[in-house]
């Protein structure tokens, strides 16, 4: 069992043969595509994975991944912490033919050699666990403002609408 900071690459065949368990952390900045989607690329991803031989002698990876990422709330545009928790249950396959033979319920990742990037195995699941539109759980801003029903500023209190065709009805219904 490996613990602590996890390696960048793993030999998944060797881990599956020994039934290895990986428990540890990976810095968030190692996830190239995930870092582009978060506000701040700081923090760690907690990983708990088991490698084993699945059906058809394919290597399977099963476990959980957890992280807390900083996103921008799309309502108030302030920073917010979002907990990401996802279960991993994927087969590591070496050929496209093996990938196409999977059922709809099975997930697979195509890997070229027995040494694979650990972040490559986990990154897609982390990205899919992010919200499409990030928002705080409740109302954004000062909760007392919303409870009293008062506007946030005097500028938004009075809104006038310009109606360019308002007088047009007088011409249409004009009596002769």
C-alpha positions in Angstrom: 0.0 0.0 0.0 1.4 3.4 -1.0 0.6 6.3 1.2 1.5 10.0 1.2 2.1 11.9 -2.0 1.4 9.6 -4.9 3.6 9.1 -7.9 3.0 10.8 -11.2 2.9 7.5 -13.2 1.9 4.0 -12.1 2.5 0.6 -13.7 -1.1 -0.6 -13.5 -0.4 -4.2 -14.6 2.1 -4.6 -11.7 -0.3 -3.0 -9.3 -3.1 -5.3 -10.4 -1.0 -8.4 -10.0 -0.1 -7.5 -6.4 -3.6 -6.1 -5.6 -2.1 -2.7 -4.7 -4.0 0.0 -2.8 -3.0 3.6 -3.3 -4.0 6.1 -0.6 -2.6 9.5 -0.6 -2.7 13.0 -2.1 -1.9 14.5 -5.5 -1.4 18.3 -5.8 -4.2 19.9 -7.7 -1.8 21.7 -10.1 -0.9 18.3 -11.6 -4.4 18.1 -13.2 -3.8 20.2 -16.3 -7.4 20.4 -17.6 -9.1 20.7 -14.2 -6.8 23.6 -13.2 -8.2 25.6 -16.2 -11.8 25.2 -14.8 -11.1 26.4 -11.2 -10.4 29.8 -9.9 -7.3 29.0 -7.9 -5.2 25.9 -8.6 -4.2 25.4 -5.0 -5.0 22.4 -2.9 -4.8 18.7 -2.9 -6.8 15.8 -4.2 -7.2 12.9 -1.8 -7.1 9.5 -3.6 -8.0 6.0 -2.5 -7.7 3.5 -5.3 -7.5 -0.3 -5.6 -6.1 -2.1 -8.7 -7.2 -5.6 -9.6 -7.8 -7.9 -12.6 -11.3 -7.7 -13.7 -13.4 -9.7 -16.2 -11.5 -10.7 -19.3 -8.1 -10.1 -17.6 -8.4 -6.4 -18.0 -7.1 -4.2 -15.2 -9.8 -2.4 -13.2 -9.4 0.6 -10.9 -11.9 1.2 -8.2 -11.9 3.8 -5.4 -12.8 7.4 -4.4 -11.4 10.8 -5.1 -12.1 13.9 -3.0 -11.0 17.5 -3.4 -12.1 21.0 -2.5 -11.8 23.4 -5.4 -12.3 27.2 -5.6 -14.9 28.2 -8.2 -16.6 31.5 -9.1 -20.2 31.8 -8.1 -22.1 32.7 -11.3 -24.7 34.7 -9.3 -22.5 37.0 -7.3 -19.1 36.5 -9.0 -17.5 35.8 -5.6 -15.2 32.9 -4.8 -16.7 29.8 -3.4 -15.4 26.4 -2.2 -17.0 23.4 -3.8 -16.4 19.9 -2.5 -15.8 17.3 -5.2 -16.3 13.7 -4.4 -16.5 11.0 -7.0 -16.3 7.2 -7.2 -13.9 5.7 -9.7 -14.8 2.3 -11.4 -12.9 2.1 -14.7 -11.1 -0.5 -16.8 -7.7 0.3 -18.3 -7.6 -1.0 -21.8 -4.7 -1.2 -24.3 -6.6 -1.5 -27.6 -9.4 0.3 -29.2 -11.1 -3.1 -30.0 -11.2 -3.9 -26.2 -12.7 -0.4 -25.6 -15.4 -0.9 -28.2 -16.4 -4.3 -26.7 -17.4 -2.8 -23.4 -21.1 -2.7 -22.4 -22.9 0.6 -21.8 -22.5 0.2 -18.1 -18.8 -0.3 -18.2 -16.3 2.6 -18.4 -12.9 2.3 -20.0 -9.8 4.3 -20.6 -7.4 3.7 -23.4 -3.8 3.5 -22.2 -0.9 3.0 -24.6 1.5 1.2 -22.2 1.5 -0.5 -18.8 2.7 2.8 -17.3 -0.1 5.3 -17.1 -0.4 8.8 -15.7 -2.4 8.7 -12.5 -4.0 12.1 -13.2 -5.1 10.9 -16.6 -7.1 8.1 -14.9 -8.8 10.5 -12.5 -9.1 13.8 -14.2 -12.2 13.1 -16.4 -14.2 12.0 -13.4 -13.2 15.1 -11.4 -14.2 17.4 -14.3 -17.6 15.6 -14.7 -18.2 16.1 -11.0 -18.0 19.9 -11.2 -21.3 21.8 -11.5 -22.2 23.2 -14.9 -23.1 26.5 -13.3 -21.5 27.1 -9.9 -23.6 28.9 -7.3 -23.6 29.3 -3.6 -26.1 27.0 -1.8 -28.3 29.8 -0.6 -28.7 33.4 -1.6 -25.6 35.3 -2.5 -24.6 38.6 -0.8 -26.0 39.9 2.4 -28.9 37.7 3.7 -30.5 40.7 5.6 -30.9 42.6 2.3 -33.0 39.7 0.8 -35.0 39.2 4.0 -36.1 42.9 4.1 -36.9 43.0 0.4 -34.9 46.2 0.0 -32.9 46.8 -3.2 -29.2 46.5 -3.1 -28.7 50.1 -4.2 -30.7 53.2 -5.1 -29.8 52.8 -8.8 -31.8 49.6 -9.1 -34.8 50.9 -7.1 -36.4 52.9 -9.9 -36.3 51.6 -13.5 -38.0 53.5 -16.3 -38.8 51.6 -19.5 -38.5 53.4 -22.9 -41.5 52.5 -25.1 -40.8 53.8 -28.6 -44.2 52.6 -30.1 -46.4 53.8 -27.2 -48.1 56.5 -29.4 -48.6 54.3 -32.3 -52.0 53.0 -31.0 -53.4 56.5 -31.1 -52.8 56.6 -34.9 -54.3 53.2 -35.5 -57.5 53.7 -33.6 -58.0 57.4 -34.5 -61.6 58.3 -35.4 -62.1 60.3 -38.4 
